[in-house]
Amino acid sequence: MKLELSDEVIHRAEVTAKELRLLLAVQLYADHQIDYHDACRLAEVVPAVLDREMTRRGVSVLCYPPPMRQLRKAG
């Protein structure tokens, strides 16, 4: 999937493409939309970098339940 974003908006937000990927991964993980491993893949970072960013933002790295849609598929 290719996602196009306005350079103007990204410039005003003062983030790089890499930072934006990390922010998106952390938010989707916090919202239980993706699991930890997918968050690392989306952000294109090693787990230590994702852990550091989640800790900085107050998102629990430990004991996060899987997304609800995965629970429904398993049952």
PDB file with SEQRES, HELIX, SHEET and CRYST1 records, atoms N, CA, C and O in Angstrom:
SEQRES   1 A   75  MET LYS LEU GLU LEU SER ASP GLU VAL ILE HIS ARG ALA          
SEQRES   2 A   75  GLU VAL THR ALA LYS GLU LEU ARG LEU LEU LEU ALA VAL          
SEQRES   3 A   75  GLN LEU TYR ALA ASP HIS GLN ILE ASP TYR HIS ASP ALA          
SEQRES   4 A   75  CYS ARG LEU ALA GLU VAL VAL PRO ALA VAL LEU ASP ARG          
SEQRES   5 A   75  GLU MET THR ARG ARG GLY VAL SER VAL LEU CYS TYR PRO          
SEQRES   6 A   75  PRO PRO MET ARG GLN LEU ARG LYS ALA GLY                      
HELIX    1 AA1 ASP A    7  ALA A   13  1                                   7    
HELIX    2 AA2 ALA A   17  ALA A   30  1                                  14    
HELIX    3 AA3 TYR A   36  ALA A   43  1                                   8    
HELIX    4 AA4 PRO A   47  ARG A   56  1                                  10    
HELIX    5 AA5 MET A   68  ALA A   74  1                                   7    
CRYST1    1.000    1.000    1.000  90.00  90.00  90.00 P 1           1          
ATOM      1  N   MET A   1       0.847  -1.173   0.000  1.00  0.00           N  
ATOM      2  CA  MET A   1       0.000   0.000   0.000  1.00  0.00           C  
ATOM      3  C   MET A   1       0.888   1.231   0.000  1.00  0.00           C  
ATOM      4  O   MET A   1       1.897   1.304   0.702  1.00  0.00           O  
ATOM      5  N   LYS A   2       0.490   2.163  -0.786  1.00  0.00           N  
ATOM      6  CA  LYS A   2       1.209   3.421  -0.832  1.00  0.00           C  
ATOM      7  C   LYS A   2       0.278   4.503  -0.296  1.00  0.00           C  
ATOM      8  O   LYS A   2      -0.878   4.594  -0.709  1.00  0.00           O  
ATOM      9  N   LEU A   3       0.776   5.308   0.610  1.00  0.00           N  
ATOM     10  CA  LEU A   3      -0.002   6.369   1.224  1.00  0.00           C  
ATOM     11  C   LEU A   3       0.657   7.696   0.888  1.00  0.00           C  
ATOM     12  O   LEU A   3       1.833   7.910   1.181  1.00  0.00           O  
ATOM     13  N   GLU A   4      -0.104   8.573   0.277  1.00  0.00           N  
ATOM     14  CA  GLU A   4       0.435   9.885  -0.062  1.00  0.00           C  
ATOM     15  C   GLU A   4      -0.064  10.910   0.936  1.00  0.00           C  
ATOM     16  O   GLU A   4      -1.254  10.980   1.242  1.00  0.00           O  
ATOM     17  N   LEU A   5       0.870  11.701   1.437  1.00  0.00           N  
ATOM     18  CA  LEU A   5       0.546  12.733   2.410  1.00  0.00           C  
ATOM     19  C   LEU A   5       1.044  14.071   1.892  1.00  0.00           C  
ATOM     20  O   LEU A   5       2.028  14.140   1.155  1.00  0.00           O  
ATOM     21  N   SER A   6       0.373  15.103   2.275  1.00  0.00           N  
ATOM     22  CA  SER A   6       0.754  16.440   1.855  1.00  0.00           C  
ATOM     23  C   SER A   6       2.095  16.816   2.480  1.00  0.00           C  
ATOM     24  O   SER A   6       2.255  16.790   3.700  1.00  0.00           O  
ATOM     25  N   ASP A   7       3.049  17.165   1.628  1.00  0.00           N  
ATOM     26  CA  ASP A   7       4.350  17.614   2.129  1.00  0.00           C  
ATOM     27  C   ASP A   7       4.192  18.834   3.027  1.00  0.00           C  
ATOM     28  O   ASP A   7       4.911  18.994   4.013  1.00  0.00           O  
ATOM     29  N   GLU A   8       3.253  19.679   2.675  1.00  0.00           N  
ATOM     30  CA  GLU A   8       3.007  20.905   3.444  1.00  0.00           C  
ATOM     31  C   GLU A   8       2.582  20.581   4.879  1.00  0.00           C  
ATOM     32  O   GLU A   8       3.071  21.184   5.834  1.00  0.00           O  
ATOM     33  N   VAL A   9       1.675  19.629   5.013  1.00  0.00           N  
ATOM     34  CA  VAL A   9       1.198  19.239   6.349  1.00  0.00           C  
ATOM     35  C   VAL A   9       2.316  18.568   7.141  1.00  0.00           C  
ATOM     36  O   VAL A   9       2.508  18.861   8.320  1.00  0.00           O  
ATOM     37  N   ILE A  10       3.045  17.675   6.497  1.00  0.00           N  
ATOM     38  CA  ILE A  10       4.149  16.980   7.164  1.00  0.00           C  
ATOM     39  C   ILE A  10       5.222  17.980   7.589  1.00  0.00           C  
ATOM     40  O   ILE A  10       5.789  17.867   8.676  1.00  0.00           O  
ATOM     41  N   HIS A  11       5.494  18.946   6.737  1.00  0.00           N  
ATOM     42  CA  HIS A  11       6.474  19.982   7.065  1.00  0.00           C  
ATOM     43  C   HIS A  11       6.020  20.778   8.295  1.00  0.00           C  
ATOM     44  O   HIS A  11       6.820  21.062   9.186  1.00  0.00           O  
ATOM     45  N   ARG A  12       4.735  21.133   8.335  1.00  0.00           N  
ATOM     46  CA  ARG A  12       4.216  21.885   9.489  1.00  0.00           C  
ATOM     47  C   ARG A  12       4.248  21.037  10.758  1.00  0.00           C  
ATOM     48  O   ARG A  12       4.451  21.558  11.855  1.00  0.00           O  
ATOM     49  N   ALA A  13       4.050  19.756  10.605  1.00  0.00           N  
ATOM     50  CA  ALA A  13       4.089  18.856  11.770  1.00  0.00           C  
ATOM     51  C   ALA A  13       5.521  18.641  12.260  1.00  0.00           C  
ATOM     52  O   ALA A  13       5.744  18.140  13.362  1.00  0.00           O  
ATOM     53  N   GLU A  14       6.477  19.026  11.430  1.00  0.00           N  
ATOM     54  CA  GLU A  14       7.898  18.903  11.762  1.00  0.00           C  
ATOM     55  C   GLU A  14       8.300  17.470  12.100  1.00  0.00           C  
ATOM     56  O   GLU A  14       8.968  17.215  13.102  1.00  0.00           O  
ATOM     57  N   VAL A  15       7.877  16.541  11.242  1.00  0.00           N  
ATOM     58  CA  VAL A  15       8.260  15.138  11.398  1.00  0.00           C  
ATOM     59  C   VAL A  15       8.835  14.626  10.085  1.00  0.00           C  
ATOM     60  O   VAL A  15       8.504  15.113   9.004  1.00  0.00           O  
ATOM     61  N   THR A  16       9.689  13.645  10.209  1.00  0.00           N  
ATOM     62  CA  THR A  16      10.231  12.975   9.024  1.00  0.00           C  
ATOM     63  C   THR A  16       9.343  11.777   8.711  1.00  0.00           C  
ATOM     64  O   THR A  16       8.488  11.406   9.515  1.00  0.00           O  
ATOM     65  N   ALA A  17       9.542  11.185   7.568  1.00  0.00           N  
ATOM     66  CA  ALA A  17       8.779   9.990   7.193  1.00  0.00           C  
ATOM     67  C   ALA A  17       9.029   8.866   8.201  1.00  0.00           C  
ATOM     68  O   ALA A  17       8.102   8.144   8.569  1.00  0.00           O  
ATOM     69  N   LYS A  18      10.266   8.722   8.642  1.00  0.00           N  
ATOM     70  CA  LYS A  18      10.604   7.671   9.621  1.00  0.00           C  
ATOM     71  C   LYS A  18       9.893   7.923  10.957  1.00  0.00           C  
ATOM     72  O   LYS A  18       9.363   6.995  11.568  1.00  0.00           O  
ATOM     73  N   GLU A  19       9.887   9.181  11.400  1.00  0.00           N  
ATOM     74  CA  GLU A  19       9.190   9.519  12.652  1.00  0.00           C  
ATOM     75  C   GLU A  19       7.691   9.277  12.518  1.00  0.00           C  
ATOM     76  O   GLU A  19       7.045   8.814  13.458  1.00  0.00           O  
ATOM     77  N   LEU A  20       7.147   9.588  11.364  1.00  0.00           N  
ATOM     78  CA  LEU A  20       5.718   9.396  11.130  1.00  0.00           C  
ATOM     79  C   LEU A  20       5.355   7.914  11.179  1.00  0.00           C  
ATOM     80  O   LEU A  20       4.320   7.549  11.736  1.00  0.00           O  
ATOM     81  N   ARG A  21       6.196   7.063  10.602  1.00  0.00           N  
ATOM     82  CA  ARG A  21       5.960   5.618  10.658  1.00  0.00           C  
ATOM     83  C   ARG A  21       5.979   5.131  12.112  1.00  0.00           C  
ATOM     84  O   ARG A  21       5.152   4.309  12.506  1.00  0.00           O  
ATOM     85  N   LEU A  22       6.919   5.639  12.896  1.00  0.00           N  
ATOM     86  CA  LEU A  22       7.019   5.246  14.298  1.00  0.00           C  
ATOM     87  C   LEU A  22       5.797   5.724  15.082  1.00  0.00           C  
ATOM     88  O   LEU A  22       5.238   4.970  15.879  1.00  0.00           O  
ATOM     89  N   LEU A  23       5.387   6.954  14.862  1.00  0.00           N  
ATOM     90  CA  LEU A  23       4.206   7.483  15.543  1.00  0.00           C  
ATOM     91  C   LEU A  23       2.954   6.685  15.192  1.00  0.00           C  
ATOM     92  O   LEU A  23       2.139   6.384  16.064  1.00  0.00           O  
ATOM     93  N   LEU A  24       2.806   6.346  13.926  1.00  0.00           N  
ATOM     94  CA  LEU A  24       1.658   5.560  13.493  1.00  0.00           C  
ATOM     95  C   LEU A  24       1.672   4.176  14.126  1.00  0.00           C  
ATOM     96  O   LEU A  24       0.638   3.689  14.584  1.00  0.00           O  
ATOM     97  N   ALA A  25       2.826   3.548  14.152  1.00  0.00           N  
ATOM     98  CA  ALA A  25       2.948   2.214  14.742  1.00  0.00           C  
ATOM     99  C   ALA A  25       2.600   2.231  16.224  1.00  0.00           C  
ATOM    100  O   ALA A  25       1.880   1.354  16.702  1.00  0.00           O  
ATOM    101  N   VAL A  26       3.100   3.213  16.948  1.00  0.00           N  
ATOM    102  CA  VAL A  26       2.811   3.318  18.388  1.00  0.00           C  
ATOM    103  C   VAL A  26       1.313   3.529  18.614  1.00  0.00           C  
ATOM    104  O   VAL A  26       0.722   2.901  19.493  1.00  0.00           O  
ATOM    105  N   GLN A  27       0.709   4.400  17.831  1.00  0.00           N  
ATOM    106  CA  GLN A  27      -0.717   4.681  18.021  1.00  0.00           C  
ATOM    107  C   GLN A  27      -1.586   3.474  17.675  1.00  0.00           C  
ATOM    108  O   GLN A  27      -2.533   3.167  18.400  1.00  0.00           O  
ATOM    109  N   LEU A  28      -1.278   2.795  16.589  1.00  0.00           N  
ATOM    110  CA  LEU A  28      -2.058   1.605  16.226  1.00  0.00           C  
ATOM    111  C   LEU A  28      -1.896   0.504  17.268  1.00  0.00           C  
ATOM    112  O   LEU A  28      -2.850  -0.212  17.571  1.00  0.00           O  
ATOM    113  N   TYR A  29      -0.702   0.370  17.812  1.00  0.00           N  
ATOM    114  CA  TYR A  29      -0.475  -0.608  18.879  1.00  0.00           C  
ATOM    115  C   TYR A  29      -1.263  -0.214  20.129  1.00  0.00           C  
ATOM    116  O   TYR A  29      -1.916  -1.059  20.741  1.00  0.00           O  
ATOM    117  N   ALA A  30      -1.205   1.050  20.506  1.00  0.00           N  
ATOM    118  CA  ALA A  30      -1.918   1.524  21.698  1.00  0.00           C  
ATOM    119  C   ALA A  30      -3.430   1.353  21.546  1.00  0.00           C  
ATOM    120  O   ALA A  30      -4.138   1.128  22.528  1.00  0.00           O  
ATOM    121  N   ASP A  31      -3.916   1.461  20.316  1.00  0.00           N  
ATOM    122  CA  ASP A  31      -5.348   1.293  20.047  1.00  0.00           C  
ATOM    123  C   ASP A  31      -5.736  -0.160  19.805  1.00  0.00           C  
ATOM    124  O   ASP A  31      -6.873  -0.448  19.431  1.00  0.00           O  
ATOM    125  N   HIS A  32      -4.787  -1.080  20.018  1.00  0.00           N  
ATOM    126  CA  HIS A  32      -5.015  -2.520  19.853  1.00  0.00           C  
ATOM    127  C   HIS A  32      -5.391  -2.891  18.418  1.00  0.00           C  
ATOM    128  O   HIS A  32      -6.127  -3.853  18.194  1.00  0.00           O  
ATOM    129  N   GLN A  33      -4.890  -2.134  17.460  1.00  0.00           N  
ATOM    130  CA  GLN A  33      -5.168  -2.423  16.055  1.00  0.00           C  
ATOM    131  C   GLN A  33      -4.128  -3.361  15.452  1.00  0.00           C  
ATOM    132  O   GLN A  33      -4.422  -4.103  14.515  1.00  0.00           O  
ATOM    133  N   ILE A  34      -2.912  -3.326  15.995  1.00  0.00           N  
ATOM    134  CA  ILE A  34      -1.844  -4.213  15.543  1.00  0.00           C  
ATOM    135  C   ILE A  34      -1.106  -4.756  16.755  1.00  0.00           C  
ATOM    136  O   ILE A  34      -1.168  -4.180  17.840  1.00  0.00           O  
ATOM    137  N   ASP A  35      -0.410  -5.867  16.563  1.00  0.00           N  
ATOM    138  CA  ASP A  35       0.355  -6.423  17.678  1.00  0.00           C  
ATOM    139  C   ASP A  35       1.772  -5.836  17.690  1.00  0.00           C  
ATOM    140  O   ASP A  35       2.144  -5.043  16.825  1.00  0.00           O  
ATOM    141  N   TYR A  36       2.532  -6.242  18.677  1.00  0.00           N  
ATOM    142  CA  TYR A  36       3.871  -5.691  18.893  1.00  0.00           C  
ATOM    143  C   TYR A  36       4.792  -5.911  17.689  1.00  0.00           C  
ATOM    144  O   TYR A  36       5.495  -4.999  17.253  1.00  0.00           O  
ATOM    145  N   HIS A  37       4.774  -7.133  17.165  1.00  0.00           N  
ATOM    146  CA  HIS A  37       5.670  -7.438  16.048  1.00  0.00           C  
ATOM    147  C   HIS A  37       5.297  -6.646  14.800  1.00  0.00           C  
ATOM    148  O   HIS A  37       6.176  -6.190  14.070  1.00  0.00           O  
ATOM    149  N   ASP A  38       4.011  -6.482  14.553  1.00  0.00           N  
ATOM    150  CA  ASP A  38       3.584  -5.669  13.412  1.00  0.00           C  
ATOM    151  C   ASP A  38       3.953  -4.204  13.614  1.00  0.00           C  
ATOM    152  O   ASP A  38       4.274  -3.506  12.652  1.00  0.00           O  
ATOM    153  N   ALA A  39       3.908  -3.738  14.853  1.00  0.00           N  
ATOM    154  CA  ALA A  39       4.294  -2.352  15.137  1.00  0.00           C  
ATOM    155  C   ALA A  39       5.772  -2.144  14.807  1.00  0.00           C  
ATOM    156  O   ALA A  39       6.139  -1.124  14.223  1.00  0.00           O  
ATOM    157  N   CYS A  40       6.609  -3.093  15.171  1.00  0.00           N  
ATOM    158  CA  CYS A  40       8.041  -3.006  14.829  1.00  0.00           C  
ATOM    159  C   CYS A  40       8.229  -2.999  13.321  1.00  0.00           C  
ATOM    160  O   CYS A  40       9.022  -2.221  12.791  1.00  0.00           O  
ATOM    161  N   ARG A  41       7.500  -3.865  12.631  1.00  0.00           N  
ATOM    162  CA  ARG A  41       7.623  -3.935  11.175  1.00  0.00           C  
ATOM    163  C   ARG A  41       7.134  -2.656  10.516  1.00  0.00           C  
ATOM    164  O   ARG A  41       7.778  -2.146   9.599  1.00  0.00           O  
ATOM    165  N   LEU A  42       6.005  -2.133  10.973  1.00  0.00           N  
ATOM    166  CA  LEU A  42       5.465  -0.902  10.396  1.00  0.00           C  
ATOM    167  C   LEU A  42       6.431   0.262  10.594  1.00  0.00           C  
ATOM    168  O   LEU A  42       6.670   1.046   9.676  1.00  0.00           O  
ATOM    169  N   ALA A  43       6.974   0.363  11.784  1.00  0.00           N  
ATOM    170  CA  ALA A  43       7.899   1.459  12.100  1.00  0.00           C  
ATOM    171  C   ALA A  43       9.277   1.244  11.487  1.00  0.00           C  
ATOM    172  O   ALA A  43      10.083   2.170  11.401  1.00  0.00           O  
ATOM    173  N   GLU A  44       9.536   0.002  11.062  1.00  0.00           N  
ATOM    174  CA  GLU A  44      10.855  -0.364  10.534  1.00  0.00           C  
ATOM    175  C   GLU A  44      11.961  -0.072  11.538  1.00  0.00           C  
ATOM    176  O   GLU A  44      12.987   0.521  11.208  1.00  0.00           O  
ATOM    177  N   VAL A  45      11.723  -0.508  12.779  1.00  0.00           N  
ATOM    178  CA  VAL A  45      12.694  -0.324  13.856  1.00  0.00           C  
ATOM    179  C   VAL A  45      12.867  -1.626  14.620  1.00  0.00           C  
ATOM    180  O   VAL A  45      12.020  -2.517  14.559  1.00  0.00           O  
ATOM    181  N   VAL A  46      13.968  -1.720  15.335  1.00  0.00           N  
ATOM    182  CA  VAL A  46      14.194  -2.866  16.214  1.00  0.00           C  
ATOM    183  C   VAL A  46      13.334  -2.680  17.462  1.00  0.00           C  
ATOM    184  O   VAL A  46      12.961  -1.553  17.789  1.00  0.00           O  
ATOM    185  N   PRO A  47      13.019  -3.761  18.157  1.00  0.00           N  
ATOM    186  CA  PRO A  47      12.165  -3.659  19.335  1.00  0.00           C  
ATOM    187  C   PRO A  47      12.612  -2.629  20.371  1.00  0.00           C  
ATOM    188  O   PRO A  47      11.766  -1.967  20.971  1.00  0.00           O  
ATOM    189  N   ALA A  48      13.906  -2.476  20.595  1.00  0.00           N  
ATOM    190  CA  ALA A  48      14.392  -1.520  21.601  1.00  0.00           C  
ATOM    191  C   ALA A  48      13.967  -0.091  21.267  1.00  0.00           C  
ATOM    192  O   ALA A  48      13.649   0.687  22.166  1.00  0.00           O  
ATOM    193  N   VAL A  49      13.958   0.255  19.994  1.00  0.00           N  
ATOM    194  CA  VAL A  49      13.552   1.605  19.587  1.00  0.00           C  
ATOM    195  C   VAL A  49      12.057   1.785  19.810  1.00  0.00           C  
ATOM    196  O   VAL A  49      11.624   2.824  20.306  1.00  0.00           O  
ATOM    197  N   LEU A  50      11.267   0.777  19.445  1.00  0.00           N  
ATOM    198  CA  LEU A  50       9.822   0.853  19.671  1.00  0.00           C  
ATOM    199  C   LEU A  50       9.525   0.930  21.168  1.00  0.00           C  
ATOM    200  O   LEU A  50       8.692   1.727  21.597  1.00  0.00           O  
ATOM    201  N   ASP A  51      10.203   0.106  21.957  1.00  0.00           N  
ATOM    202  CA  ASP A  51      10.010   0.131  23.414  1.00  0.00           C  
ATOM    203  C   ASP A  51      10.279   1.516  23.986  1.00  0.00           C  
ATOM    204  O   ASP A  51       9.511   2.020  24.805  1.00  0.00           O  
ATOM    205  N   ARG A  52      11.359   2.116  23.553  1.00  0.00           N  
ATOM    206  CA  ARG A  52      11.746   3.440  24.057  1.00  0.00           C  
ATOM    207  C   ARG A  52      10.673   4.487  23.712  1.00  0.00           C  
ATOM    208  O   ARG A  52      10.318   5.318  24.547  1.00  0.00           O  
ATOM    209  N   GLU A  53      10.168   4.437  22.487  1.00  0.00           N  
ATOM    210  CA  GLU A  53       9.146   5.404  22.074  1.00  0.00           C  
ATOM    211  C   GLU A  53       7.832   5.172  22.812  1.00  0.00           C  
ATOM    212  O   GLU A  53       7.162   6.130  23.199  1.00  0.00           O  
ATOM    213  N   MET A  54       7.461   3.914  23.008  1.00  0.00           N  
ATOM    214  CA  MET A  54       6.215   3.630  23.723  1.00  0.00           C  
ATOM    215  C   MET A  54       6.332   4.056  25.186  1.00  0.00           C  
ATOM    216  O   MET A  54       5.390   4.613  25.749  1.00  0.00           O  
ATOM    217  N   THR A  55       7.467   3.798  25.791  1.00  0.00           N  
ATOM    218  CA  THR A  55       7.683   4.213  27.176  1.00  0.00           C  
ATOM    219  C   THR A  55       7.618   5.733  27.287  1.00  0.00           C  
ATOM    220  O   THR A  55       7.019   6.270  28.219  1.00  0.00           O  
ATOM    221  N   ARG A  56       8.236   6.419  26.337  1.00  0.00           N  
ATOM    222  CA  ARG A  56       8.218   7.885  26.328  1.00  0.00           C  
ATOM    223  C   ARG A  56       6.794   8.425  26.234  1.00  0.00           C  
ATOM    224  O   ARG A  56       6.496   9.490  26.775  1.00  0.00           O  
ATOM    225  N   ARG A  57       5.923   7.700  25.556  1.00  0.00           N  
ATOM    226  CA  ARG A  57       4.537   8.141  25.359  1.00  0.00           C  
ATOM    227  C   ARG A  57       3.564   7.531  26.369  1.00  0.00           C  
ATOM    228  O   ARG A  57       2.357   7.760  26.288  1.00  0.00           O  
ATOM    229  N   GLY A  58       4.087   6.756  27.318  1.00  0.00           N  
ATOM    230  CA  GLY A  58       3.226   6.177  28.351  1.00  0.00           C  
ATOM    231  C   GLY A  58       2.389   5.005  27.874  1.00  0.00           C  
ATOM    232  O   GLY A  58       1.349   4.706  28.460  1.00  0.00           O  
ATOM    233  N   VAL A  59       2.831   4.337  26.816  1.00  0.00           N  
ATOM    234  CA  VAL A  59       2.126   3.163  26.300  1.00  0.00           C  
ATOM    235  C   VAL A  59       2.799   1.926  26.869  1.00  0.00           C  
ATOM    236  O   VAL A  59       4.017   1.781  26.768  1.00  0.00           O  
ATOM    237  N   SER A  60       2.022   1.038  27.462  1.00  0.00           N  
ATOM    238  CA  SER A  60       2.574  -0.152  28.084  1.00  0.00           C  
ATOM    239  C   SER A  60       3.199  -1.079  27.056  1.00  0.00           C  
ATOM    240  O   SER A  60       2.577  -1.428  26.053  1.00  0.00           O  
ATOM    241  N   VAL A  61       4.426  -1.470  27.319  1.00  0.00           N  
ATOM    242  CA  VAL A  61       5.118  -2.412  26.457  1.00  0.00           C  
ATOM    243  C   VAL A  61       4.769  -3.832  26.885  1.00  0.00           C  
ATOM    244  O   VAL A  61       4.763  -4.745  26.059  1.00  0.00           O  
ATOM    245  N   LEU A  62       4.487  -4.020  28.140  1.00  0.00           N  
ATOM    246  CA  LEU A  62       4.194  -5.330  28.706  1.00  0.00           C  
ATOM    247  C   LEU A  62       2.695  -5.539  28.875  1.00  0.00           C  
ATOM    248  O   LEU A  62       1.931  -4.586  29.025  1.00  0.00           O  
ATOM    249  N   CYS A  63       2.303  -6.768  28.847  1.00  0.00           N  
ATOM    250  CA  CYS A  63       0.928  -7.156  29.183  1.00  0.00           C  
ATOM    251  C   CYS A  63      -0.135  -6.496  28.306  1.00  0.00           C  
ATOM    252  O   CYS A  63      -1.218  -6.167  28.791  1.00  0.00           O  
ATOM    253  N   TYR A  64       0.156  -6.304  27.052  1.00  0.00           N  
ATOM    254  CA  TYR A  64      -0.863  -5.744  26.168  1.00  0.00           C  
ATOM    255  C   TYR A  64      -1.670  -6.886  25.583  1.00  0.00           C  
ATOM    256  O   TYR A  64      -1.087  -7.817  25.026  1.00  0.00           O  
ATOM    257  N   PRO A  65      -2.984  -6.850  25.686  1.00  0.00           N  
ATOM    258  CA  PRO A  65      -3.792  -7.937  25.111  1.00  0.00           C  
ATOM    259  C   PRO A  65      -3.769  -7.862  23.586  1.00  0.00           C  
ATOM    260  O   PRO A  65      -3.521  -6.800  23.016  1.00  0.00           O  
ATOM    261  N   PRO A  66      -4.029  -8.991  22.932  1.00  0.00           N  
ATOM    262  CA  PRO A  66      -4.078  -8.962  21.467  1.00  0.00           C  
ATOM    263  C   PRO A  66      -5.301  -8.188  20.980  1.00  0.00           C  
ATOM    264  O   PRO A  66      -6.274  -8.036  21.719  1.00  0.00           O  
ATOM    265  N   PRO A  67      -5.256  -7.700  19.744  1.00  0.00           N  
ATOM    266  CA  PRO A  67      -6.428  -7.008  19.203  1.00  0.00           C  
ATOM    267  C   PRO A  67      -7.657  -7.910  19.249  1.00  0.00           C  
ATOM    268  O   PRO A  67      -7.541  -9.127  19.109  1.00  0.00           O  
ATOM    269  N   MET A  68      -8.814  -7.324  19.443  1.00  0.00           N  
ATOM    270  CA  MET A  68     -10.056  -8.086  19.575  1.00  0.00           C  
ATOM    271  C   MET A  68     -10.336  -8.950  18.343  1.00  0.00           C  
ATOM    272  O   MET A  68     -10.854 -10.058  18.479  1.00  0.00           O  
ATOM    273  N   ARG A  69     -10.009  -8.472  17.170  1.00  0.00           N  
ATOM    274  CA  ARG A  69     -10.303  -9.266  15.970  1.00  0.00           C  
ATOM    275  C   ARG A  69      -9.505 -10.552  15.963  1.00  0.00           C  
ATOM    276  O   ARG A  69      -9.974 -11.543  15.403  1.00  0.00           O  
ATOM    277  N   GLN A  70      -8.312 -10.588  16.563  1.00  0.00           N  
ATOM    278  CA  GLN A  70      -7.542 -11.820  16.646  1.00  0.00           C  
ATOM    279  C   GLN A  70      -8.196 -12.770  17.636  1.00  0.00           C  
ATOM    280  O   GLN A  70      -8.206 -13.982  17.426  1.00  0.00           O  
ATOM    281  N   LEU A  71      -8.741 -12.224  18.711  1.00  0.00           N  
ATOM    282  CA  LEU A  71      -9.419 -13.083  19.683  1.00  0.00           C  
ATOM    283  C   LEU A  71     -10.633 -13.766  19.049  1.00  0.00           C  
ATOM    284  O   LEU A  71     -10.880 -14.949  19.284  1.00  0.00           O  
ATOM    285  N   ARG A  72     -11.386 -13.015  18.247  1.00  0.00           N  
ATOM    286  CA  ARG A  72     -12.579 -13.576  17.599  1.00  0.00           C  
ATOM    287  C   ARG A  72     -12.198 -14.660  16.606  1.00  0.00           C  
ATOM    288  O   ARG A  72     -12.912 -15.657  16.498  1.00  0.00           O  
ATOM    289  N   LYS A  73     -11.100 -14.505  15.879  1.00  0.00           N  
ATOM    290  CA  LYS A  73     -10.674 -15.499  14.904  1.00  0.00           C  
ATOM    291  C   LYS A  73     -10.265 -16.799  15.606  1.00  0.00           C  
ATOM    292  O   LYS A  73     -10.523 -17.895  15.109  1.00  0.00           O  
ATOM    293  N   ALA A  74      -9.626 -16.654  16.765  1.00  0.00           N  
ATOM    294  CA  ALA A  74      -9.153 -17.831  17.493  1.00  0.00           C  
ATOM    295  C   ALA A  74     -10.306 -18.631  18.082  1.00  0.00           C  
ATOM    296  O   ALA A  74     -10.199 -19.849  18.232  1.00  0.00           O  
ATOM    297  N   GLY A  75     -11.410 -17.961  18.419  1.00  0.00           N  
ATOM    298  CA  GLY A  75     -12.527 -18.632  19.102  1.00  0.00           C  
ATOM    299  C   GLY A  75     -13.535 -19.131  18.205  1.00  0.00           C  
ATOM    300  O   GLY A  75     -14.524 -19.713  18.650  1.00  0.00           O  
TER     301      GLY A  75                                                      
END                                                                             
